[in-house]
Amino acid sequence: MTPNELRDWLKKEQSTSAGWTNDSGGETIGHESGRKIVKILENNPDGDPSGYSAPEIDHMRKVVSYCKRHLAQEEVAKRDTNSKSYRSLKNWGHDALKE
């Protein structure tokens, strides 16, 4: 997803109803991750590898790992756009319908 697509998705109520909440009980971990992804992509719009900080690289590795693991475990995200799986993956910046 592009930063704009992800930002628009995160504003929707659907995005807040999927995934595990963080320790404070507020927003979901995936929703928080999505906000970080938007910031990372906007700070380096050309995708220059030297333009990422170590924490940004660590976070994006976590994102890739999450998406890869969940896509391997579940096919429901591709079949049901109302599923928690689909919404959760979108929070992490992956639209299963755009593969």
N, C-alpha and C positions, 0 to 999 in steps of 0.2 A: 504494500500500500504506500502511496505517497504521503508525505507529511500532512498535506491538506486533507486527504481522505481519512487518515487516522485521526486527525484533530476533530474533523466533523463527526466521525463515528463516536469518539469519546464524549461528545456533547449530548448524545442521545441516551435516553433512559435505558434502552436495551443494553447498553454497554456496562451499566452499573449492576446488572442483575446476573452476572456470570462470574464464577471463580471464587476463590478463597479471599476472605477479608484479611487485611494486615493485622498486626498485633494490637493496634489501637481500635480495631473494630470499624474503621471508617471505610475508605474505598478498597476495592479488591486489589490484590497484588498485580494482576494483569492490567488493570486500569492504570495503576501507578506506573507500571512498566511502559505502557503506551505513551504516557506523557513524557517519560524519559526518552523514548525512541524519537518522538517528534523533535525534542530539543537537540538530540544528537544529530539527526538528519539535517535540521535547519542550521546548525552551527558549522556544518561541513557539506554544503549543497553539491559540491563537485565530487564528493566521495574520495577525496585525496587521502590515501592510507596514512600519510604522515600528519594529517589534520585531526586525528582522533587521540584522545588521552587514554591512558591505561584503564581508568575506570569505565570509560565509554566502550572500549573494546571488550572488557569483561562483561559489561551488561549485554552487549549485542551477542556475545557467545552464549550467554544464558538464554537470550531470546531464541536463537537458532536451535539450541538444545531443547527448549520447551516445545517449540513448534514441531520439530522433527519427531520427538517422542509422542506427542499427542496425535499427530497425523498417522503415525504407524499404529497406534492403539485403536483409533476410532475412525470409522468411515462415515459416521453419522454427520459429521461436520459438513461433508460434501452433499449430503442428501437433505438435510433439514436445517434451513437457515434460521429457524426459531429455536434450535437446540442450544443448550448451554455450551456445548463444545464449539459450535460455530462462533457464538458471541465471544467466548473466551479467547479463541484464536485471533479474532479480529482485534481484541484489546491488546494482543501481543504483536499486532501489525501484520497479521497474515489473514487474507481473505481466501478461504478454501475454494471459493468459486472462481478465483482469478488464476488458478494454477495454469 
